[in-house]
Amino acid sequence: MQTLANQKVLVIGGSSGIGEASASALQALGAQVTIASRDKKKLEVAAARIGGQVGADVLDTTDTVSLDAYFSRHDAFDHIVISAAQTPGGLVRSLPLEQARAAMESKFWGAYNVARAARIKDGGSLTLVSGFLSVRPGEWVLQGAINAALESLGRGLALELSPVRVNTVSPGVIATPLWSGMADTDRQHMFDTTAASLPARRIGRPEDVANAICYLVTTPYASGSTVLVDGGGAIA
């Protein structure tokens, strides 16, 4: 894997889970990493966990005015990773419409807004994080639709933003703070049941997805790709 020495990387959603793991992995490759999210306190805690010279900026991807201002006062980044999203789940006929719209606003339009405003060096990259529900939605119809839209956006952006490379990583069930609202026993039962149904026979870890993100960031020939990191969930 190539070194990222002296390259500036912005990880949006870097205060926990996949984003934090990616920031740590990219810093280990030599990158000058900045993590960003809406929560200043979470950013500070994550930056302390990551260590090194990681920067931390408060950023709301749904606020186009502040996004434009943020990127206008920063030099172009070499790479940007977007792992920020709030997407409540539920059946279409039971999930409140305002929550459904907020989920689309957060994950799809948030990424769209960043792609529109961001300044990325030629030959650099933009990496999106979707999810395997794009091909296996089950009862998570909204999340599947959002993830599919995000993957399609990535392919289109790979053409429009060239020579900036645009790729998407599609995780399966990953053990992140996303599940912290569940009771410990319920969460563990869900993990065990899911793991037993997967060809990989285990639940994913944030580091698994971070590894795929590092591969896409450091591979100059990768653009327009969607990389599944789902333990075989899309085919199970």
C-alpha positions in Angstrom: 0.0 0.0 0.0 1.3 3.4 -1.0 2.5 6.0 1.6 0.3 9.1 2.1 3.2 11.2 3.5 2.5 14.9 3.3 -1.0 14.3 1.9 -3.9 16.1 3.5 -6.9 13.9 4.2 -10.3 15.0 5.5 -12.5 12.3 7.1 -16.1 13.6 7.5 -17.8 11.5 10.2 -14.4 10.8 11.8 -15.6 11.1 15.4 -16.6 7.4 15.8 -17.0 4.0 14.1 -15.9 3.6 10.5 -14.8 7.2 10.1 -12.6 7.1 13.2 -11.1 3.8 12.2 -10.4 5.2 8.7 -8.8 8.3 10.1 -6.5 6.3 12.3 -5.5 3.9 9.4 -4.9 6.8 7.0 -2.7 8.6 9.6 -0.7 5.4 10.0 0.0 5.6 6.3 1.6 9.1 6.8 -1.4 11.3 6.0 -2.1 14.6 7.7 -5.6 13.8 8.8 -8.4 16.1 9.9 -11.6 14.6 11.3 -14.9 16.5 11.0 -18.4 16.1 12.4 -21.2 18.2 14.0 -20.3 17.3 17.6 -17.2 19.2 18.9 -17.0 17.1 22.1 -17.1 13.8 20.2 -14.4 15.1 17.9 -12.1 16.0 20.7 -12.5 12.6 22.3 -11.9 10.8 19.0 -8.9 13.0 18.2 -7.4 12.0 21.6 -8.0 8.3 20.9 -6.4 8.6 17.4 -3.5 10.5 18.7 -0.7 12.1 16.7 -1.3 15.4 15.0 -4.9 14.8 13.9 -7.0 17.9 13.4 -10.6 18.3 14.3 -13.2 20.6 12.7 -16.9 21.0 13.4 -18.8 20.6 10.1 -22.4 20.0 9.2 -22.8 18.5 5.7 -26.4 19.6 5.5 -25.4 23.3 5.9 -24.4 24.4 2.4 -23.4 27.9 3.5 -21.0 26.6 6.2 -19.6 23.9 3.8 -18.8 26.5 1.2 -17.1 28.7 3.8 -15.1 25.8 5.2 -13.7 24.7 1.8 -13.1 28.3 0.7 -10.7 28.9 3.6 -8.8 25.6 3.2 -6.3 24.6 0.5 -7.4 21.7 -1.6 -7.3 18.3 0.1 -5.6 15.3 -1.4 -8.4 13.0 -0.3 -11.8 13.2 1.3 -13.7 10.4 3.0 -17.4 10.8 3.8 -18.7 8.4 6.5 -21.2 10.8 8.2 -24.9 9.9 8.2 -27.9 9.6 10.4 -30.4 7.2 8.9 -33.2 5.9 11.2 -34.7 2.6 10.0 -38.2 1.3 9.8 -40.9 0.1 7.4 -42.0 2.6 4.8 -45.5 2.8 6.2 -44.5 3.1 9.8 -41.4 5.4 9.6 -42.5 9.1 9.9 -42.1 10.9 6.7 -40.1 13.7 8.3 -37.6 11.1 9.6 -37.3 9.5 6.2 -36.6 12.8 4.6 -34.0 13.7 7.3 -32.2 10.4 6.6 -32.0 11.2 2.9 -30.9 14.7 3.7 -28.1 13.4 6.0 -26.6 10.6 4.0 -27.3 11.3 0.3 -27.6 15.1 0.2 -24.8 15.5 2.8 -22.5 13.6 0.4 -23.8 15.5 -2.6 -23.2 18.8 -0.8 -19.6 17.9 0.0 -18.9 16.8 -3.5 -20.3 20.1 -4.8 -18.3 22.3 -2.4 -15.1 20.4 -1.8 -11.7 21.3 -3.4 -9.7 18.1 -4.1 -6.4 18.0 -5.9 -6.2 16.4 -9.4 -5.3 12.7 -8.9 -6.8 12.8 -5.4 -9.9 11.0 -4.3 -13.3 11.2 -2.8 -14.6 8.1 -1.1 -18.2 7.6 0.0 -19.6 5.0 2.4 -22.9 3.4 1.4 -24.0 -0.1 2.6 -24.9 -3.5 1.3 -28.6 -2.8 1.9 -28.4 -1.2 -1.6 -28.7 -4.7 -3.0 -30.3 -6.6 0.0 -32.7 -4.1 1.5 -35.0 -6.5 3.3 -37.2 -4.4 5.6 -34.8 -1.5 5.4 -36.2 -0.1 2.3 -35.3 3.5 2.8 -31.7 2.7 3.7 -31.4 0.5 0.7 -32.7 3.2 -1.6 -30.3 5.8 0.0 -27.3 3.5 -0.4 -28.2 2.7 -4.0 -28.5 6.4 -4.8 -25.2 7.1 -3.1 -23.4 4.4 -5.1 -24.9 5.8 -8.3 -23.8 9.3 -7.3 -20.3 8.0 -6.8 -20.2 6.5 -10.3 -21.5 9.7 -11.9 -19.0 11.8 -9.9 -16.1 9.6 -11.1 -16.9 10.9 -14.6 -17.7 14.5 -13.7 -14.9 15.2 -11.3 -12.1 13.3 -13.2 -9.1 13.3 -12.7 -10.3 13.3 -9.1 -11.1 9.6 -8.4 -14.5 8.8 -6.8 -15.3 5.4 -5.2 -17.7 3.9 -2.7 -17.3 1.4 0.0 -20.3 -0.7 0.9 -20.2 -2.2 4.4 -22.4 -4.9 5.8 -23.3 -5.2 9.5 -20.4 -3.5 11.4 -19.9 -3.4 15.2 -20.0 0.4 15.7 -21.6 2.8 18.2 -24.6 2.8 15.8 -26.0 -0.1 17.7 -25.3 1.3 21.2 -29.0 2.1 21.7 -29.7 -1.6 22.0 -29.5 -3.6 25.2 -26.3 -5.5 25.5 -27.9 -8.9 25.3 -30.1 -7.9 22.4 -27.2 -6.5 20.5 -25.0 -9.5 21.1 -27.8 -11.8 20.0 -28.3 -9.8 16.8 -24.5 -9.9 16.1 -24.4 -13.7 16.7 -27.4 -14.4 14.6 -26.1 -12.3 11.8 -22.6 -13.8 11.9 -24.0 -17.3 11.7 -25.8 -16.3 8.5 -22.8 -14.9 6.7 -20.2 -16.8 4.7 -17.5 -15.0 6.7 -19.1 -16.2 9.9 -18.4 -13.1 11.8 -19.5 -9.5 12.2 -17.5 -6.7 10.6 -15.3 -4.3 12.5 -14.7 -0.7 11.6 -11.1 -1.6 10.8 -12.3 -3.9 8.0 -14.0 -1.0 6.3 -11.1 1.3 6.9 -8.8 -1.2 5.2 -11.0 -1.0 2.0 -11.0 2.8 2.2 -7.2 2.9 2.5 -7.0 0.6 -0.6 -9.2 3.0 -2.7 -7.4 6.1 -1.5 -4.0 4.7 -2.3 -4.8 3.0 -5.6 -4.4 5.4 -8.5 -6.3 3.1 -10.9 -9.4 2.8 -8.8 -12.3 5.1 -9.8 -16.0 4.5 -10.2 -15.8 1.4 -8.0 -18.1 0.1 -5.3 -16.3 -2.3 -3.0 -18.4 -4.6 -0.8 -17.1 -5.3 2.7 -20.0 -7.2 4.0 -18.9 -10.7 5.0 -20.8 -12.0 2.0 -24.1 -10.5 3.1 -25.1 -9.4 -0.4 -25.1 -13.1 -1.5 -26.1 -14.9 1.6 
